[in-house]
Amino acid sequence: MAPLPLPEIDADLARRDAAESESGSEPEQEVDPWDLPELLDTGVKWSELDTKGKVLRVFKSILKFILLLGLLYLFVCSLDILSSAFQLVGGKAAGDIFQDNAILSNPVAGLVIGVLVTVLVQSSSTSSSIVVSMVSSGLLEVKSAVPIIMGANIGTSVTNTIVALMQAGDRNEFRRAFAGATVHDFFNWLSVIVLLPLEVASGYLYRLSKLLIESFNLKTGADAPDLLKVITEPLTKNIIELDSSVIRDIATGDPAARNKSLIKIWCKTQDITSLVNITVPAANCTNNIFCWEEDGEFWTQENQTVTLNLQKCKHMFVYANLPDIAVGLILLALSLLALCTCLILIVKLLNSMLKGQVAVVIKKVLNTDFPFPFSWVTGYLAILVGAGMTFIVQSSSVFTSAITPLVGIGVISIERAYPLTLGSNIGTTTTAILAALASPGETLANSLQISLCHFFFNISGILLWYPVPFMRIPIRLAKALGNRTAKYRWFAVLYLILCFLLLPLLILGLSIAGWQVLVGVGVPVVVFAIIVIIINVLQKRWPRFLPSCLRSWDFLPKPLHSLKPWDKVVTSGMVFCSTRCCCCCKCCREKEKDEDKDDMKTKSKSLEMYDNPTLSIEDEAKAKATHL
């Protein structure tokens, strides 16, 4: 599919359009890059095929569908391995971060810790389970855990943003895919900006969840459905198996867990509890404890549990004598390679399958609203579909990463992907609620209260940013970012590093320094950002209300209001790296030049053959007879 022409909005195009209008020529009609592309069927029509051709086409379609299912399976498995790799690389660091309760009592620090830990382990379920364990053991209060859950909600959106980077080859596909992924980011960030101050001031999530728990006589339930694990485990457990309880034990302060490896060695164990004789000081022997004296020492009996290792695991690294970080880096490279390969093949396969009438039907089903006056129901139905699908696969990262390439190739519009993503946020909280219901009776209330806080946070965000069409700000922000990253593709990587690493680390450092430092630095920055946003809006819509000097940013140096100078720096740096550091790139470019020269020679030879004036009349007659 050829990329669509991009609408340019710079001054050169404006002058060109003005010149065309003066000369009387009609300017070319601009194409909206956000319109879903028409997936044309370039093959032979079904009615024009013979019986053999029809059978062959049906066989090819079935084969492509089976291949698509296989690639989707490998795609999901690579996401699972990616999460395991991040846990091996940064899991123990995540446990250490959670261990400092003095920092966690600061809501802003708790928020960014939730973001950083979830980015490190690439799983909001893992970070949420650590928080639930700390609350259940009494190491963390429910009120202090609410900001961490908000941060985990932000951190889980990094996966589909990474997936969107794989479609950077085509400019328009990348524009749509990156916007479809970052609409999740903007929803979570905007919800936190509004709801975190409200929670700190009033504690409404804490109060609402506690009121609901006290209203019902809750009993322990069953585990959350584990459908995705059942499907992916036959492959992933042969590659790596992790003991996630090590991270939880480090977070809860167990010193022995620090020397344990996250890589699971023994998959089948048995705990045997027996009564053994131990020596105790004489002072411990009271009327409540049975003791006896033998050879001048006091003895008593105590139950001790011994774990017997019965069967080793069968994954690839069970006999590898490598540290966790080395195994994590190996798996990180392999999983990213598998993820990129699967995604590229899925996009190419979908492009070949979704053509003609098939594409028309699919796009109608996914993007058409119900007839008036029930058109508003469509979005809420999409929210339910997103929640249901996430509940089935038990991972919001997998669901949002799966729809990102569909947004990129133009099967799903960003307006439809937005409610699907919101539903996915709800779906991932329902699985956490069911998992909390399986907790023991003494820790059930606190575990369930944290899960309900997560649920009500997402419901509150949906009520803020979806029912009123004007308030669907995440869509507009995602489209603006998509336009920017389509023009400067390196900006997508910069966005990822800034939003999910550097900015949280900066805020965490200011929070550790104290409230005074955080307020002293943060408030002026926030006020300055608000002023810049207001001026930008006025420049675009009502410039007459601004003084003449502020109607544009041209009075500033160009690097402060344009990415063009930075683009030149990045581009020249990449060219320097490719020419000096990458011999393969240089060889490829020389090969391409040689091929271009050969093509030009071939074309010139063909032109000489057809335009040769020395061709005889007999040759021309023969050529004509051949054509006839």
ZADRENMAR-343478 format. One record per residue: residue in three letters; x, y, z of N, C-alpha, C in turn. Coordinates in steps of 0.2 Angstrom, whole numbers, plus 2048, in hexadecimal, padded with zeros to 3 digits. Layout:
BEGIN
alaXYZXYZXYZ...
% end
This chain:
BEGIN
met8047FA800800800800804806800ala80480A7FB8088107FA806815800pro80B81980380981E808805824805leu8018268097FD82C806801832806pro7FF83780280383E802801841809leu80684580C805848812804850811pro7FF8528157FD85981480385D818glu80686281480B86681780886D81Aile80A86F81F80787582280C87B823asp81287A81F81788082081588581Cala81988B81C818891818819890811asp81E88B80F81F88A808819888804leu81688380781088080480A886804ala80A88A80980588F808806894803arg80D89680280F89A7FC80D8977F6arg80F8907F580E88D7EF80688D7EDasp80288C7F27FB88C7F17F88927EFala7FB8987F27F989F7F07FB8A07E9ala80189E7E780389F7E07FF89B7DBglu7FD8957DD7F98917D97F28947D8ser7EF8977DD7E989A7DD7E98A07D8glu7EF8A47D97F08AA7D57F08A87CDser7F48A37CC7F58A17C57EE89E7C2gly7E989C7C67E38997C47E38927C4ser7E988E7C67E98877C67E68857CDglu7E387F7CD7DF87D7D37E48797D7pro7E587A7DE7E98777E27E786F7E3glu7EC86B7E47EA8647E57E68637ECgln7E285F7EB7DD85E7F17E285A7F7glu7E285D7FD7E585A8027E2854805val7E684F8077E38488097E4848811asp7DF8478147E084681C7E384081Dpro7E98408217ED83A8227E9836827trp7E483882B7E18348307DB83182Dasp7D98328267D482E8237D6827822leu7D28228237D481B8237D581A81Bpro7DB81781A7DD8168137D8810810glu7D78118097D380C8067D8806804leu7D68008067DA7FA8057D87F77FFleu7DB7F97F97D97F77F27DB7F07F1asp7D67EC7ED7D87E57EB7DB7E67E4thr7E17E47E47E57E57DE7E57DE7DAgly7E27D97DD7E27D27DA7DD7D17D5val7DC7CB7D27D77CA7CE7D07C97D1lys7CB7CB7CF7C47CB7D27C27C37D3trp7BE7C27D87BC7BB7D97B87B87D3ser7B47BD7D07AF7BA7CA7B47B97C4glu7BA7BB7C37BE7BA7BE7C27B47BEleu7C27B17C47C67AB7C57C37A57C3asp7C77A07C17C47997BF7C47957C5thr7C278F7C57C178B7CB7C87897CElys7CD7887CA7D37877CD7D678D7D1gly7D57937CE7D77997D17D379B7D8lys7CC7997D87C879A7DE7CB7967E3val7CC78F7E27CE78B7E77D578D7EAleu7DA78F7E57E07917E77E07987ECarg7DB79C7EA7DA7A27EE7D87A17F5val7D379C7F57D079A7FC7D6797800phe7DA7927FD7DF78F8007E4794803lys7E67997FF7EB79E8017E87A2807ser7E17A48077DE7A880C7DE7A4813ile7DD79D8127DD7998187E479981Bleu7E97988167F07988187F279E81Clys7F07A48197F27AA81C7EF7AB823phe7E87A98237E57AA82A7E97A682File7EB79F82D7EE79B8327F579E834leu7F87A182F7FF7A48307FE7AB834leu7F87AE8337F77B48387F67B283Fleu7F27AD8407F17AA8477F87A884Agly7FC7A58468037A38498077A984Bleu8077AE84680B7B48488087B884Eleu8017B884F7FF7BB8548017B785Btyr8017B185A8037AD86080A7AE862leu80F7AF85D8167B085E8167B7861phe8127BC85E8127C38618107C3868val80B7C086A8097C087180F7BD876cys8127B78738177B487781D7B8877ser81F7BC8728257C18728237C6877leu81D7C887881B7CD87D81C7CB884asp81B7C488581B7C188C8237C088Dile8277BE88882E7BE8898317C488Bleu82F7CA8878317D08888307D2890ser82A7D18928297D289982D7CF89Eser82F7C889C8337C48A183A7C78A0ala83D7CA89A8437CC89A8447D389Ephe83F7D789D83F7DD8A183F7DC8A9gln83C7D68AB83C7D58B28437D28B4leu8467CE8B084D7CC8B18527D28B2val8517D68AD8567DC8AD8557E18B3gly84E7E38B484D7E88B98487E68BFgly8477DF8BF8427DD8C58447DE8CClys84B7DD8CD84D7DE8D484E7E58D6ala84F7E98D184F7F08D28487F38D3ala8437F08D083C7F28D183B7F08D8gly83D7EA8DB83B7E88E283F7ED8E6asp8457EF8E58487F48E98457FB8EAile8427FD8E483F8038E38388038E8phe8357FE8E882F7FD8EC8307FD8F3gln8377FB8F58387FA8FC838800900asp83A8068FD83A80C90183380F903asn83180D90982A81090A82A81790Bala82F81A90D82F82290E82E825908ile83182390282F8268FC8288248F9leu82681E8FB81F81C8F881A8208FCser81B82390181682790581582E901asn8198308FD8188368F98148348F2pro80E8378F180A8348EC80D8358E5val81183B8E481483C8DD81A8378DCala81E8368E28238318E182082A8E0gly81A8288E38178228E28148218DBleu8128278D88108268D18158258CCval81B8288CD8208278C88248208C9ile82481E8D08268178D18228128CEgly81B8138CE81780E8CA81880E8C3val81A8148C081C8148B98228118B7leu8278128BB82E8108BA82E8088BBval82B8068C082B7FE8C28277FB8BCthr8227FD8BA81E7FA8B58217FA8AEval8257FF8AD8298008A782F7FB8A7leu8327FA8AD8377F58AE8357EE8ADval82F7EC8B082D7E58B08287E48AAgln8267E98A68227E98A181B7E58A2ser8197E68A88137E38AA80F7E68B0ser80A7E98AF8067EC8B48037E78B9ser8027E18B78007DC8BB8057DA8C1thr80C7DA8BE8117D88C38127DE8C8ser8127E48C68137EA8CB80D7EA8CFser8077E98CD8017E98D18017E48D6ser8037DE8D48037D98D98087DA8DEile80E7DD8DD8137DF8E280F7E48E7val80C7E98E48087EE8E88037EA8EDval7FF7E68EA7FA7E28EE7FE7DE8F3ser8037DB8F28077D78F78097DC8FDmet80C7E18FB80E7E69008097E9904val8037EA9017FD7EC9057FB7E790Aser7FA7E09077F87DB90B7FC7D9911ser8037DA9108087D99168087DF91Agly8057E49198057EA91E80B7EF91Dleu80F7ED9188157F29168137F8913leu80D7F891080B7FE90C8037FF90Dglu80280690F7FB8079107F7808909val7F08069097EC8079037ED80E900lys7EC8139047EC81A9027F381B8FEser7F88199017FF81A8FD8008168F7ala7FC8108F67FC80C8F17F980F8EBval7F48138EC7EF8158E67F38198E1pro7F881E8E27FC8218DD80081C8D9ile8038178DD8078128D980380E8D4ile7FD80C8D67F88098D17F780E8CBmet7F68148CC7F58198C77FC8198C2gly8028198C58088188C18088128BDala80680C8C08068068BC8028068B6asn7FC80A8B77F780B8B17FB80F8ACile7FF8138AD8038178A88088138A5gly80C80F8A981280B8A78108068A2thr80A8038A38087FD89F8077FF898ser80680689680480888F80B80988Bval81180888E81780888A818803885thr8157FD8878167F78828137F887Basn80D7FB87B80A7FC87480D802871thr81080687481480C87181A80986Eile81D80587182380186E8217FE868val81C7FA8688197F68638187FB85Dala81680185E81480685981A808855leu82080885882780A85582880584Fmet8267FF8508277FA84A8247FC844gln82080084381C80283D81F80983Aala82580A83C82881183A82A811833gly82A80B82F82C80B82882780F824asp82180F82581C81382181A819825arg81A81F822819825826812825828asn80D82482480682582680481F82Bglu80781982A80581382E808815835phe80E81883581181A83C80D81F83Farg80B82483B80782983E801826842arg7FD82283E7F781F8417F881A847ala7FE8168467FF81184B802815852phe80681A85180981D85780382185Bala7FF8248577F982885A7F582385Dgly7F381D85A7EF81885D7F2815864ala7F98158647FC81286A7FC818870thr7FE81E86E7FF8238737F8826875val7F28258727EC8278757EB82487Chis7EE81E87D7EE81A8837F281E888asp7F88208867FC82488A7F982B88Dphe7F682E8887F383588A7ED83488Ephe7E982F88D7E482E8927E682D899asn7EB82889A7EE8278A07F182D8A4trp7F58318A07F88378A37F383C8A5leu7EF83D8A07E98428A27E58408A8ser7E483A8A87E08388AE7E38388B4val7EA8378B47EE8388BA7EF83F8BCile7F08448B77F084B8B97EA84E8BCval7E484B8BA7DE84D8BE7DD84A8C4leu7DD8438C47DB83F8CA7E083E8CFleu7E783F8CE7EB83E8D47EB8448D9pro7EA84A8D67E98508DB7E284F8DFleu7DD84D8DB7D784C8DE7D78468E4glu7DB8418E27DC83B8E77E083E8EDval7E58428EC7E98448F27E58498F6ala7E084D8F37DC8528F77D784F8FAser7D384A8F77CD8478FA7CD8408FCgly7D283C8F87D28358F97CC8318F7tyr7C98348F17C38318EF7C382A8EDleu7C98288EA7C98218E77CA81C8EDtyr7CE81E8F27CE81A8F87C881A8FCarg7C481F8FD7BE81F9017B981B8FDleu7B881C8F67B38188F27B48118F2ser7BB80F8F27BC8088F27BB8058F9lys7BD8088FE7BC8069057B4805906leu7B080A9047A980A9057A6804902leu7A88028FC7A57FD8F87A77F68FBile7AD7F68FE7AF7EF9017AB7EE908glu7AA7F490B7A77F391279F7F2911ser79D7F390B7967F29097947EB908phe7997E79067987E090479C7DB909asn7997D590979C7D090D7A07CC908leu7A67CD9077AA7CA9027AD7C4904lys7AD7BF9007B17B89017B67B78FBthr7BB7B38FD7C07B28F87BD7AE8F2gly7BF7B08EC7BD7AD8E67C27A98E2ala7C17A98DC7C67A48D87CB7A98D5asp7D07A58D27D57A98CE7D37AC8C8ala7D67B18C67D47B48BF7D57AF8BApro7D17B08B47D27AB8AF7D97AC8ACasp7DC7A68AA7E37A68A87E37A48A1leu7DF7A689C7DE7A38957E57A5892leu7E77AB8927ED7AD88E7F37A8890lys7F47A78977FA7A38997F979C897val7F379A8967F27938947F479288Dile7F37978897F57978827FC798881thr7FF79D88480679E88380B79A887glu80979788C80E79489081278E88Dpro80E78A889812785885818787882leu81878D87F81F79087C823793881thr82079888582479C88982879988Flys82479489182779089782D78C895asn82E78B88E83478788C83A78C88Aile83879388A83D79888984079A890ile83B79C89583D79F89B83779E8A0glu83979D8A683479D8AC8377A18B1leu8337A68B48357AA8B98317A98C0asp8357AB8C58327AA8CC8307B28CEser82A7B48CD8297BB8CE8287BD8D5ser8287B78DA8277B98E182E7BC8E3val8337BB8E083A7BE8E28397C58E2ile8367C88DD8357D08DD8317D28E3arg82C7CE8E48277D08E982A7CF8F0asp82E7CA8F18327C98F78377CF8F9ile83A7D18F383F7D68F483B7DD8F6ala8357DE8F38317E48F582F7E48FCthr82D7DE8FE82B7DD9058307DC90Agly8377DD90883C7DD90D83F7D790Fasp83E7D190B8427CB90D8497CB90Bpro84E7CB90F8557CC90D8577C6909ala8547C090A8577BA9078557BA8FFala8507BE8FE84E7BE8F78537C28F2arg8577C68F585B7CA8F18617C58EEasn8627BF8F18677BB8EE8647B68E9lys85D7B68E985A7B18E485A7B38DDser85A7AE8D98597B08D28527B08D0leu8507B48CB8497B48C88487AE8C4ile84D7AB8C184C7A68BD84A7A08C1lys84479D8BF8427978C38467918C0ile84978D8C584D7878C48487818C5trp8457818CB84177B8CD83A77C8CCcys8367798C782F77A8C682B7768CAlys82D7718CD82976C8D182C76B8D8thr82976E8DD82C76E8E382676B8E8gln8297698EE8247678F38267698FAasp82276C8FE82376F90582176A90Aile82676890E82576391382676691Athr82176691E82176992582276392Aser82776492E82875F93382A76293Aleu82975E93F82A76194683175F948val83576494983C76294B83E765951asn84376295484676595B84B76A95Aile84A77095D84F77595D851777964thr85777A96585977D96B85778496Cval85578697285378D97385678F979pro85679697A859799981854797986ala85779698C85379499284D79A993ala84F7A099284A7A59938437A498Fasn8447A198983E7A098583A79A987cys83C79698C83879198E834793994thr82E794992828797997823791997asn81E79399B81878E99C81578D995asn81579299181279198A81578D985ile81C78C986820788981822781985phe82277C98182477598482C775983cys82F77498883777498883976E98Ctrp83F76C98B84276798F84A76898Fglu84D766994854767995858760993glu85D76198F86175B98E86975D98Casp86D75B99087475C98F876764990gly87276799587376E997870772992glu86C77098D869774988861773988phe85E779987856779987854778980trp84F77397F84D771978845772978thr84377397283C77397183A77196Agln83477096883276E96182F77495Dglu83077395782E77995282D77694Basn82777894882677694182A77A93Cgln82E77693883277993383077692Cthr83077B92782E77992083477891Cval83577391983B77291483877190Dthr83B77490883977490183D76F8FEleu83A76A8FB83D7648F783D7668F0asn8427668EC8427678E58417618E1leu83C7608DE83A75A8DB83C7598D3gln83A75F8CF83B75F8C883E7658C6lys8437658C184676B8BF84176E8B9cys8427748B883E7778B28417758ABlys83E7768A684077489F84277A89Bhis84278089D84378689984B786897met84C78A89285378B88F85978D894phe85779089985C79389D85D7908A4val85A78A8A485A7868AB8617848ADtyr8657828A886C7808A98717858A7ala86F78B8A58737918A48767948AAasn87C7948AB87F7978B188079F8B0leu87B7A38AF87B7AA8AD8787AE8B2pro87A7B48B38767B88B88707BA8B4asp86B7BD8B98647BF8B68657C48B1ile8697C98B28697CF8AD86C7CC8A6ala8707C78A68737C589F86D7C189Cval86A7BD89F8647B989C85F7BE89Agly85D7C489E8587C989C85A7CC896leu8617CE8958637D288F8627CD889ile8647C788A8637C288485C7C2882leu8587C18878507C088584E7C7883leu8507CC88584E7D388384F7D487Bala8557D28798577D28728537CE86Eleu8527C787084E7C286C8477C486Cser8447C787183D7C887183C7CE86Dleu8407D386D83F7D98698407D7861leu8447D38608457D085983F7CD857ala83C7C885B8367C48598307C9859leu8307CE85D82A7D385D82A7D7857cys8307D98558307DD84F82F7D9848thr8327D38488307CE8438297CD842cys8267CB84881F7C984781A7CF845leu81C7D58488187DA8468187DC83File81E7DC83C81F7DE83581B7D9831leu81C7D28328197CD82F8117CE82File80F7CF8358087D08378057D6832val8087DC8328067E182E8067E0827lys80B7DC82480B7DB81D8067D681Cleu8057D18207FF7CC81F7F97CF81Fleu7F77D38247F17D78247F07DB81Easn7F57DE81C7F47E38167F37DE810ser7F57D880F7F37D480A7ED7D180Amet7EA7D08117E47CD8127DE7D2811leu7DF7D78147D97DC8157D97E180Flys7D67DE80A7D57E28037CE7E1801gly7CC7E57FD7C67E57F97C07E47FEgln7BB7E07FD7B57DF8017B77DD808val7BC7D98097BD7D78107BF7DD814ala7C37E28117C57E88157BF7EC816val7BA7ED8117B47F18127B07EE818val7AF7E88187AB7E581D7AE7E6824ile7B47E48257B87E582B7B87EC82Elys7B97F18297B97F882B7B27FA82Dlys7AD7F88297A67FA82B7A47F7832val7A67F18337A47EE83A7A87F2840leu7AE7F383F7B27F68447B17FE845asn7B08018407B08098407A980C83Fthr7A480883D79D80B83C79A80C843asp79681284479281384978B810848phe78880F84E78180D84E77D81384Bpro77781284777381784577081C84Aphe76F82284876D82784D76682584Fpro76482685576782A85B76B82585Fphe76D81F85D77181B86177981B85Fser77B82085C78282085A787820860trp78582386578982486B78A81D86Fval78681886D78781287078D80E86Ethr78F81086879480C86479B80C868gly79D81286B7A381386F7A380F875tyr79D80F87979C80B87F79D80487Eleu79A80187879A7FA8767A27F9875ala7A57FD8717AD7FC8707B07FB877ile7AE7FF87C7B27FF8837B07F8886leu7AA7F68857A97EF8887AC7E9884val7AD7EA87D7B17E58797B87E587Cgly7BB7EB87D7C27EC87F7C37E9886ala7BE7EA88A7BF7E78917BE7DF891gly7B97DD88D7B97D688C7BF7D2889met7C17D58847C77D28817CD7D2885thr7CE7D88897D47D888E7D37D3894phe7CC7D28967CB7CD89B7CC7C6899ile7CB7C58927CD7BE8907D47BD88Fval7D87C288C7DF7C188B7E37C2892gln7E07C68967E37C889D7E97CC89Cser7E97D08977EF7D58977ED7DB892ser7ED7E18957EB7E78917F17E888Cser7F77E688E7FC7E88897FC7E4883val7FA7DD8847F97D987E7F37DC879phe7EE7DD87C7E87E08787E97E6875thr7EC7EB8787EE7F28757F37F1870ser7F87EC8717FD7EB86C7FB7E8866ala7F57E48677F37E08617EF7E585Dile7EB7EA85F7E77EF85B7EC7F4858thr7F27F585B7F67FB8587F87FA851pro7FA7F484F7FB7F38477F57F4843leu7EF7F28467E97F38427E77FA841val7E97FE8467E88068457ED808840gly7F38058407F880883C7F6807834ile7F38018337F27FF82C7EB80282Agly7E780582E7E180882D7DB80482Dval7DB7FE8317D57FA8317D17FD837ile7D480083C7D08038427D280A842ser7CD80E8437CF8158447D181784Bile7D481C84C7D681E8537D0820857glu7CB8228547C58248587C281E85Aarg7C38188577C08128597C580E85Eala7CC80F85D7D180C8617D080F868tyr7CE8158697CE81986F7CA815874pro7C38148737BF8118777C1809879leu7C48068737C77FF8757CC7FF87Athr7D080487A7D680587E7D3807885leu7CE80B8867CB80C88C7C880688Fgly7C580288B7C27FC88E7C77F7890ser7CD7F788C7D37F388E7D57F5895asn7D57FB8977D77FD89E7D37FB8A3ile7CC7FA8A17C77F78A67C87F08A7gly7C97EC8A17CA7E58A17D07E38A5thr7D67E78A57DB7E48A97DA7E58B1thr7D67EA8B37D47EA8BA7CF7E58BCthr7CB7E28B87C67DD8BA7CA7D78BBthr7CF7D58B87D37CF8B97D77D08C0ala7D97D68C17DC7D78C87D77D78CDile7D17D98CC7CC7D88D27CB7D08D3leu7CA7CC8CE7C97C58CF7CF7C28D2ala7D57C48D07DB7C28D47DB7C48DBala7D97CA8DD7D97CC8E47D37C88E8leu7CE7C68E47C97C28E87CC7BB8EAala7D17B98E77D47B28E87D97B38EEser7DA7B98F17DE7BA8F77DB7B78FDpro7E07B59027DE7B39087D97B890Cgly7D57B59117D07B99147D37BF918glu7D97BE91B7DB7C491F7DE7CA91Athr7E07C89147E37CD9107DE7CF90Aleu7D87CC90A7D37CD9057D17D5904ala7CF7D890A7CD7DF9097D27E4906asn7D87E39097DD7E89067DE7E78FFser7DF7E08FD7E17DF8F67DB7E18F1leu7D57E08F37CF7E18EF7CE7E98EFgln7D07EC8F47CF7F48F47D47F78EFile7DA7F48EE7DF7F78EA7DD7F68E2ser7DA7F08E17D87EE8DB7D27F28D9leu7CD7F48DE7C87F88DC7CA7FF8DBcys7CF8028DE7D28088DD7D48098D6his7D78048D37DA8038CC7D48048C8phe7CE8008C97C88008C57C58078C5phe7C480A8CB7C18108CB7C58168C8phe7CB8158C87D081A8C57CE81A8BDasn7CE8148BA7CD8148B37C68168B1ile7C18148B67BA8168B47BA81E8B5ser7BD8218BA7BD8288BA7C082B8B4gly7C68298B27C982B8AC7C482B8A6ile7C18258A57BC82589F7B782A8A0leu7B482B8A67AF8308A77B18378A5leu7B88388A67BB83F8A57BC84089Dtrp7BE83B89A7C183C8937BD83888Etyr7B783688F7B48328897AD835888pro7A883588D7A183688C7A083C888val7A38428897A28488867A7849880pro7A584987A7AA8498747AF84E874phe7AD8548777B28598777B885887Cmet7B78538817BC8518867C084C884arg7BF84987E7C484487B7CA846879ile7CE84A87E7D484D87C7DA84887Bpro7DA84287E7DF83E87C7E083C874ile7DA83C8717DA83B8697DE841866arg7DC8478687DF84D8647E684D866leu7E884B86C7EF84C86E7F384686Aala7F084086A7F383B8667F483C85Flys7EF83F85C7F08418557F6846854ala7F684B8587FB85085880284D858leu80384885D80984585E80B840858gly80583D85580683984F80983D849asn806843848808847843810849844arg81284B84A81884D84B81D84784Athr81C84184D82083B84C820839845ala81B83A84181B83883A82083C836lys82184283882684783582D846837tyr82D84583E83484484183383D845arg83583884283483184583883084Btrp83E83384C84283385283F836858phe83A83A85783783D85C833838860ala83183285D82D82D86083182A866val83882886483C82586983D82A86Fleu83E83186D83F836872839836877tyr83383687482D83687882D83087Dleu82F82A87B82F82487F834825885ile83A82888383F82888883D82E88Dleu83A83388B83883988F833837894cys82D83489182783389582782D89Aphe82B82889882B82289C8328218A0leu83782589F83D8248A284082B8A6leu8418308A18458368A484083A8A8leu83A83B8A683583F8AA83383C8B1pro8328358B18308328B78378328BCleu83D8318B98438318BD8448388C0leu84383E8BC8438448BF83F8468C4ile8388448C38338458C88358418CFleu83783B8CE8398378D483F83A8D8gly84483D8D48498408D78478468DBleu84284A8D88408508DC83C84E8E2ser8388498E18348468E78388448ECile83D8408EB84283E8F08458448F4ala84684A8F084984F8F38458538F8gly83E8528F88398558FC8348598F9trp82F85A8FC82985D8FA82B8658F8gln82F8688FB83186F8FA83586F8F3val83986A8F283D86A8EB8388698E6leu8348648E782F8628E282A8678E0val82786B8E58238708E38278768E0gly82D8788E383187D8E183387D8D9val8348778D78368758D08308748CCgly82B8708CE82686D8CA8218738C9val81F8778CE81A87C8CD81B8818C7pro8218848C78238888C28238858BBval82687F8BB82687B8B481F87A8B2val81A8788B68138778B481087D8B2val8118838B680E8898B481088B8ADphe81788A8AC81A88C8A58178888A0ala8168828A181387D89C80C87F89Aile80888189F80188389E80188989Aile80588E89C805895898807893891val80C88F88F80E88D88880888A885ile8048868887FF8828857F9887883ile7F888C8887F38918877F4896881ile7FB8988817FD89C87B7FD898874asn7FE8928747FE88E86E7F788D86Cval7F288C8707EB88C86F7E889386Cleu7EA89886F7E889F86D7EC8A0866gln7F289E8657F589F85E7F189C859lys7EF89685A7EB8928557E4895854arg7E18968597D98988587D889F859trp7DB8A385E7D98AA85F7DF8AE85Fpro7E38AF85A7E98B385A7E88BA85Carg7E28BD85A7E18C485B7E18C6863phe7E08C18677E18C386E7E88C3871leu7ED8C186D7F48C186F7F78C786Dpro7FC8CA8708008CF86E8048CD867ser8068D18638098CF85D80F8CB85Dcys8138CC8638198C88648188C1865leu8128C08688118B986A80C8B5865arg80B8B88608068B485B80A8AF857ser8118AE8588158A985681B8A885Atrp81E8A385A8248A285E82A8A385Aasp82A8A78548308A98508358AD854phe8338B18598388B585D83D8B1861leu83B8AA8628408A68658458A3860pro84A8A086384F89C85E84B89685Clys84D89585584988F852849889856pro84F88785984F88085C84A880862leu84888686584388686A83C885868his83A88686283388586083288185Aser83787E85783787985283B873852leu83986E84F83D86885084286784Alys84186C84584586B83F84D86B840pro84F87084485787084685986A849trp85586784E85686185185685B84Casp85285B84785185684285885683Elys85A85B83D86185B83986685883Dval86685A84386C85784886B850848val86584D84986484684A865842843thr86384583E86484283786B842836ser86F84783787684783587A84283Agly87884284087B83D845879836842met87383484087282E83D87682C837val87783183387B83082C88282F82Ephe88583383388B83283588C82B838cys88882983C88882283F88881D83Aser88381E83588281883088881882Bthr88C81E82A89181E82589881C829arg89981E82F89F81C83289F816836cys89981583989880F83E89580983Bcys89280983688E80383389080282Ccys8957FD82C8977FB8258927F8821cys88D7F48248887F18208847F681Dcys8827FC82087E80181D882804817lys88880581788C80781288C80280Ccys88D7FC80D88D7F78088867F7805cys8817F780987A7F78068797FD801arg87B80380487A8097FF87E8087F9glu8848067F98888057F38858007EElys8827FA7F187E7F57ED8787F87EAglu8747FC7EE86F8007EB8708047E5lys8768087E687880C7E187A8087DBasp87E8037DC87F7FF7D68797FC7D2glu8747FA7D686E7F87D386B7FD7CFasp86B8037D28688097CF86B80A7C8lys87280A7C887680B7C28748057BDasp8737FF7BF8727FA7BB86B7FB7B8asp8667FD7BC85F7FE7B985F8047B4met8638097B586480F7B086780C7AAlys86C8087AA86F8057A486A8017A0thr8667FD7A48617F87A185C7FD79Dlys85A8027A185580679E85780A797ser85E80C79886181079286180B78Clys86380578E86480078885D7FE785ser8587FE7898517FC78684F802782leu85080878484F80E78085280E77Aglu85980C77A85D80C77485A80776Fmet8578017728557FC76D84F7FE76Atyr84A80276E84480476A84480A766asp84980E76884A81476485081475Fasn85380E75E85880E75985680F752pro85881474F856816748858812743thr85D80D74486080973F85C80273Eleu8568027428527FC7418507FC73Aser8507F673784E7F57308467F572File8447F672983D7F672883A7EF729glu83E7EA72783B7E372883A7E2730asp83F7E473483E7E373B8387E773Eglu8377ED73B8317F073D82B7ED73Bala82B7EA7358257E67338247E0737lys8297DD7398297D773D8267D9744ala8287DE7468267E074D81E7E274Dlys81C7E57478157E77478117E0746ala8147DC7428107D574180F7D2748thr8157D274C8157CF7528107D2757his80F7D975780A7DC75B8037DA758leu8027DA7527FB7D874F7FA7D1751
% end
